[in-house]
């Protein structure tokens, strides 16, 4: 059984999803700020997994609860002003969530790399997909409960 096969048998304590590249043009709750289809697909899949906690990993602000209100931004992961693994660790420590398990990280390689810096054991069900089309299909399967 691979780590991602465990999705069928474990209720995650935490699912972390990526922020979206498309955003509203005004301050908004994190749950409402991101408008892109990829973010929405990640969120729908995450919610279907029924985690104890769902967080968004913002390239600018780090870990966001759905109710956190933030300003829109144009900061991609990996740029000068983007969040670092040290900031994520500090935020996770302050939230007392560093020891959560199981953790699921939905998103691309940069996103997953940051998540693994805090939760090296995080399950990554999108790993192995080849491109956005396969990622979207896997997210639909997760949402529908057909990925084991």
KEFIDREN-346144 format. One record per residue (C-alpha): residue number from 1; residue in one letter; x, y negated, z negated. Coordinates in steps of 0.05 Angstrom, whole numbers, plus 5000, padded with zeros to 4 digits. Each point is the difference from the previous one (the first is absolute). Layout:
N
NODE, NUM, A, X, Y, Z
...
% end
This chain:
148
NODE, 1, X, 5000, 5000, 5000
NODE, 2, X, 5027, 4932, 5019
NODE, 3, X, 4993, 4940, 4953
NODE, 4, X, 4947, 4971, 5045
NODE, 5, X, 4960, 5064, 4996
NODE, 6, X, 4991, 4982, 4927
NODE, 7, X, 4952, 4945, 5020
NODE, 8, X, 4944, 5051, 5001
NODE, 9, X, 5012, 5023, 4929
NODE, 10, X, 5021, 4937, 4962
NODE, 11, X, 4961, 4939, 4981
NODE, 12, X, 5050, 4943, 5007
NODE, 13, X, 5014, 4954, 4942
NODE, 14, X, 5021, 4946, 5049
NODE, 15, X, 4995, 4987, 5075
NODE, 16, X, 5040, 4942, 5029
NODE, 17, X, 4980, 4973, 5067
NODE, 18, X, 5034, 4949, 5045
NODE, 19, X, 4979, 4928, 5008
NODE, 20, X, 4973, 4980, 5067
NODE, 21, X, 5034, 4959, 5054
NODE, 22, X, 4933, 4966, 5015
NODE, 23, X, 4976, 4956, 4942
NODE, 24, X, 4947, 4950, 4985
NODE, 25, X, 5022, 4927, 5007
NODE, 26, X, 4982, 4981, 4928
NODE, 27, X, 5015, 5026, 4930
NODE, 28, X, 4960, 5062, 4985
NODE, 29, X, 4997, 5063, 4956
NODE, 30, X, 5050, 5051, 5025
NODE, 31, X, 4941, 5046, 5015
NODE, 32, X, 4973, 4947, 5048
NODE, 33, X, 5063, 4967, 5026
NODE, 34, X, 5023, 5054, 5049
NODE, 35, X, 4957, 5008, 5062
NODE, 36, X, 5039, 5045, 5046
NODE, 37, X, 4976, 5068, 5022
NODE, 38, X, 5062, 5037, 4974
NODE, 39, X, 4992, 4971, 4930
NODE, 40, X, 4926, 5016, 5000
NODE, 41, X, 5014, 5072, 5022
NODE, 42, X, 5052, 5009, 4945
NODE, 43, X, 4952, 4972, 4949
NODE, 44, X, 4942, 5045, 5022
NODE, 45, X, 5046, 5061, 4996
NODE, 46, X, 5026, 4978, 4932
NODE, 47, X, 4930, 4990, 4972
NODE, 48, X, 4979, 5069, 5026
NODE, 49, X, 5056, 5030, 4959
NODE, 50, X, 4966, 4970, 4938
NODE, 51, X, 5064, 4978, 4964
NODE, 52, X, 5000, 4976, 4929
NODE, 53, X, 5032, 4936, 5027
NODE, 54, X, 5008, 4969, 5069
NODE, 55, X, 5052, 4946, 5013
NODE, 56, X, 5021, 4962, 5061
NODE, 57, X, 5074, 4991, 5014
NODE, 58, X, 5005, 4929, 5027
NODE, 59, X, 5063, 4982, 5038
NODE, 60, X, 4999, 4932, 4966
NODE, 61, X, 4971, 5012, 4930
NODE, 62, X, 5016, 5073, 4985
NODE, 63, X, 4948, 5042, 4964
NODE, 64, X, 4930, 4970, 5002
NODE, 65, X, 4936, 5022, 4967
NODE, 66, X, 4940, 4994, 5045
NODE, 67, X, 4974, 4940, 4958
NODE, 68, X, 5066, 4961, 5002
NODE, 69, X, 4989, 4934, 5038
NODE, 70, X, 5058, 4981, 5044
NODE, 71, X, 5017, 4950, 5054
NODE, 72, X, 5006, 5026, 5072
NODE, 73, X, 5072, 5008, 5023
NODE, 74, X, 5043, 5021, 5059
NODE, 75, X, 5054, 5042, 4968
NODE, 76, X, 5016, 5068, 5031
NODE, 77, X, 5033, 5055, 4959
NODE, 78, X, 5076, 4998, 5005
NODE, 79, X, 5007, 4924, 5010
NODE, 80, X, 5035, 4950, 4955
NODE, 81, X, 4938, 4981, 4960
NODE, 82, X, 4970, 5070, 4996
NODE, 83, X, 4991, 5042, 4938
NODE, 84, X, 5059, 5042, 4977
NODE, 85, X, 5003, 5068, 4967
NODE, 86, X, 5025, 4966, 4936
NODE, 87, X, 4939, 4954, 4998
NODE, 88, X, 4954, 5060, 5011
NODE, 89, X, 5033, 5037, 4943
NODE, 90, X, 4994, 4939, 4955
NODE, 91, X, 4926, 4993, 5018
NODE, 92, X, 4986, 5074, 4989
NODE, 93, X, 5035, 4998, 4933
NODE, 94, X, 4959, 4940, 4978
NODE, 95, X, 4936, 5036, 5021
NODE, 96, X, 5024, 5063, 4964
NODE, 97, X, 4989, 5042, 5062
NODE, 98, X, 5071, 5025, 5015
NODE, 99, X, 4986, 5070, 4973
NODE, 100, X, 4935, 5012, 5037
NODE, 101, X, 4995, 5066, 5038
NODE, 102, X, 4975, 5018, 5050
NODE, 103, X, 5010, 4937, 5040
NODE, 104, X, 4982, 4996, 5074
NODE, 105, X, 5031, 4949, 5047
NODE, 106, X, 4963, 4984, 5064
NODE, 107, X, 5037, 4958, 5051
NODE, 108, X, 5060, 4998, 5045
NODE, 109, X, 5073, 5013, 4986
NODE, 110, X, 5018, 4933, 4968
NODE, 111, X, 4939, 5003, 4955
NODE, 112, X, 5014, 5072, 4980
NODE, 113, X, 5073, 4984, 4988
NODE, 114, X, 4982, 4946, 4951
NODE, 115, X, 4949, 5045, 4965
NODE, 116, X, 5052, 5055, 4995
NODE, 117, X, 5048, 4951, 4965
NODE, 118, X, 4951, 5000, 4941
NODE, 119, X, 4965, 5068, 5009
NODE, 120, X, 5050, 5046, 5035
NODE, 121, X, 4950, 5057, 4993
NODE, 122, X, 4944, 4963, 5036
NODE, 123, X, 4962, 5041, 5051
NODE, 124, X, 5001, 4969, 5070
NODE, 125, X, 4946, 5031, 5044
NODE, 126, X, 5017, 4956, 5060
NODE, 127, X, 5071, 5026, 5004
NODE, 128, X, 5012, 5038, 5065
NODE, 129, X, 4949, 4961, 5040
NODE, 130, X, 5026, 4973, 5066
NODE, 131, X, 4973, 4930, 5008
NODE, 132, X, 4939, 4960, 4980
NODE, 133, X, 4951, 5045, 5036
NODE, 134, X, 5020, 5062, 4960
NODE, 135, X, 5001, 4959, 4936
NODE, 136, X, 4929, 4975, 5012
NODE, 137, X, 4977, 5071, 5015
NODE, 138, X, 5033, 5026, 4936
NODE, 139, X, 4967, 4944, 4960
NODE, 140, X, 4932, 5019, 5029
NODE, 141, X, 5014, 5073, 4981
NODE, 142, X, 5018, 4978, 4929
NODE, 143, X, 4938, 4959, 4995
NODE, 144, X, 4958, 5059, 5024
NODE, 145, X, 5035, 5049, 4954
NODE, 146, X, 5026, 5043, 5057
NODE, 147, X, 5075, 4993, 4985
NODE, 148, X, 5027, 5051, 4951
% end
